[in-house]
Amino acid sequence: MSKEYLLKVKNLSCERNYKIIFNKLSFNLYPRNIVFIDGNNGSGKTTLLLCVSNILTYSGEVLIKKGIDNFGYVGHRNGLYDTQTVDSFLYFWKNIFNYKKSYQAIIEYFNLNKFIDVPVSSLSFGQKKKLSFARLIMMKSKIWLLDEPLSGLDKKTKKIILKLIQEHLSLGGGALATSHERISYFDKNKVTRVKID
């Protein structure tokens, strides 16, 4: 395993409404690795991701490898505009992230060819999740923060998302994920589990 981390979390603690959510968590995220945040519903898994991304206040340290200036994030809410079509959504984010390639390959990867002119409001939950990951591809971030990325998806869509995560890792990226899914999909030597009680 490379000793050069993408992300180092040291003694991370978070308190909200005078309640300690988690206390002194420490872990490293390395290239080609995934860190799974494990815990019961309401234990603070999403809060941890929001602290790491500096959205919520915390104590402790979150150190990021020099040269990495953004995180890719996919959460429970997909952050989509209902009135946008699939095509207008992809066109918008292609320009925001200065994505040089054609997004036609992304459309084909996610099997969205038949839905290119369909508004987001008419898409299924799984199709909306695919769009969230399409945005992640165009963002080209080394670090992905994934909040229950497989929850509520059918087997076929899960397979597509898992393949995409594995491809991201194989290219030297890393992921910090909350998930109730089995981690046997990933090489156990590339998995770290962090437990929140």
C-alpha positions in Angstrom: 0.0 0.0 0.0 1.3 3.4 -0.9 2.3 5.5 2.1 1.2 8.7 0.3 -2.3 9.4 1.4 -5.0 11.2 -0.5 -6.8 12.2 2.7 -5.7 12.0 6.4 -8.3 12.4 9.2 -6.8 12.9 12.7 -8.9 13.0 15.9 -12.0 14.2 14.1 -14.8 15.0 16.5 -18.2 16.6 15.8 -20.8 18.1 18.1 -24.3 19.2 17.0 -27.0 20.7 19.2 -24.7 20.0 22.3 -24.6 16.3 21.4 -21.3 14.5 20.5 -21.9 12.8 17.2 -18.5 11.1 17.0 -15.3 11.6 18.9 -11.6 11.4 17.9 -11.9 9.4 14.6 -8.7 8.8 12.7 -8.1 7.1 9.4 -6.2 7.5 6.1 -7.5 7.2 2.6 -4.8 6.0 0.1 -4.8 5.9 -3.7 -6.7 2.9 -5.1 -8.4 2.3 -1.7 -11.9 2.7 -0.3 -12.8 3.6 3.3 -16.2 2.3 4.5 -17.9 4.2 7.3 -20.0 1.7 9.2 -22.7 2.5 11.8 -26.4 2.4 12.5 -28.9 4.8 11.1 -28.5 8.2 12.8 -25.0 7.3 14.1 -23.4 10.2 12.2 -22.1 8.6 8.9 -23.5 11.5 6.7 -22.3 14.0 9.3 -18.7 12.6 8.9 -18.8 13.1 5.2 -20.0 16.6 5.6 -17.2 17.3 8.1 -14.6 15.9 5.8 -15.9 18.1 3.0 -15.8 21.1 5.4 -19.5 21.8 5.2 -20.0 21.2 9.0 -17.7 22.5 11.7 -15.5 19.9 13.6 -12.5 19.6 15.7 -9.4 17.7 14.7 -7.6 17.7 11.4 -8.6 16.8 7.8 -5.4 16.9 5.7 -5.7 16.6 1.9 -2.9 15.7 -0.5 -1.3 18.7 -2.1 -2.8 19.4 -5.5 -6.3 18.0 -4.7 -8.7 21.0 -4.5 -12.1 19.4 -4.6 -14.2 16.4 -3.6 -16.7 14.5 -5.7 -19.9 14.0 -3.7 -22.9 11.8 -4.2 -25.5 11.9 -1.5 -29.0 10.7 -0.7 -30.4 13.7 -2.6 -29.0 13.8 -6.1 -28.9 17.5 -6.5 -30.8 17.6 -9.7 -33.2 20.1 -11.2 -36.5 18.5 -12.1 -37.0 20.7 -15.2 -33.7 19.9 -16.8 -33.5 17.3 -19.4 -30.7 14.7 -19.3 -29.0 16.4 -22.2 -29.2 19.9 -20.7 -28.0 18.5 -17.3 -24.9 17.0 -18.9 -24.2 20.0 -21.1 -24.4 22.3 -18.1 -21.9 20.3 -16.0 -19.6 19.7 -18.9 -19.1 23.4 -19.1 -18.9 24.0 -15.3 -16.1 21.4 -15.0 -14.5 22.2 -18.4 -14.8 18.5 -19.4 -13.0 18.2 -22.7 -14.5 14.9 -23.9 -17.9 14.3 -25.5 -20.4 13.2 -22.9 -21.9 10.7 -25.4 -19.7 8.0 -23.9 -21.2 8.8 -20.5 -24.7 8.5 -21.9 -23.9 5.1 -23.3 -22.1 3.9 -20.2 -25.2 4.6 -18.1 -27.7 3.4 -20.8 -29.4 6.8 -21.0 -29.6 7.1 -24.8 -33.4 6.7 -24.7 -33.8 9.4 -22.1 -31.7 12.2 -23.5 -34.6 14.6 -23.9 -36.6 13.4 -20.8 -36.9 15.8 -17.9 -35.3 14.8 -14.6 -38.7 14.7 -13.0 -39.7 11.8 -15.2 -36.7 9.6 -14.5 -36.6 6.7 -12.1 -34.6 6.8 -8.8 -31.8 4.7 -10.4 -31.6 6.9 -13.5 -31.3 10.0 -11.3 -28.5 8.3 -9.4 -26.7 7.6 -12.7 -26.8 11.3 -13.5 -25.2 12.1 -10.1 -22.4 9.8 -11.0 -22.2 11.2 -14.5 -21.5 14.6 -13.0 -18.8 13.0 -10.8 -17.1 11.6 -13.9 -16.9 15.1 -15.5 -15.7 16.6 -12.2 -12.5 14.4 -12.3 -11.9 14.5 -8.6 -9.4 12.1 -7.0 -11.5 11.8 -3.9 -15.1 10.6 -4.0 -17.4 11.0 -1.0 -20.3 8.6 -1.4 -23.3 8.5 0.9 -25.1 5.2 0.5 -24.4 5.1 -3.3 -26.1 1.8 -3.8 -29.2 2.2 -1.6 -32.5 1.7 -3.4 -30.9 0.6 -6.7 -31.8 -2.5 -8.7 -29.1 -5.2 -9.3 -28.3 -4.0 -12.8 -27.8 -0.3 -11.7 -25.8 -1.4 -8.7 -23.5 -3.4 -11.0 -22.9 -0.3 -13.2 -22.1 1.9 -10.1 -19.8 -0.6 -8.5 -17.9 -1.0 -11.8 -17.5 2.8 -12.0 -16.2 3.0 -8.4 -13.8 0.2 -9.1 -12.6 2.0 -12.3 -12.1 5.2 -10.2 -9.9 3.3 -7.7 -7.9 1.6 -10.4 -6.9 5.0 -11.8 -5.4 6.0 -8.5 -8.5 7.6 -7.0 -10.0 6.9 -3.5 -13.4 6.8 -2.0 -14.9 7.4 1.4 -18.3 5.7 1.5 -21.2 4.9 3.8 -22.9 1.7 2.8 -24.9 -1.2 4.1 -23.9 -3.2 1.1 -21.4 -6.1 1.4 -17.8 -5.0 0.8 -16.8 -8.3 -0.8 -17.1 -6.5 -4.2 -13.8 -4.9 -3.4 -10.3 -6.3 -2.8 -10.1 -6.7 1.0 -6.5 -5.4 0.9 -7.8 -2.1 -0.4 -10.7 -1.7 2.1 -10.5 0.1 5.5 -13.6 0.0 7.8 -14.3 2.9 10.2 -16.9 2.2 12.8 -19.1 4.9 14.3 -20.8 3.7 17.5 
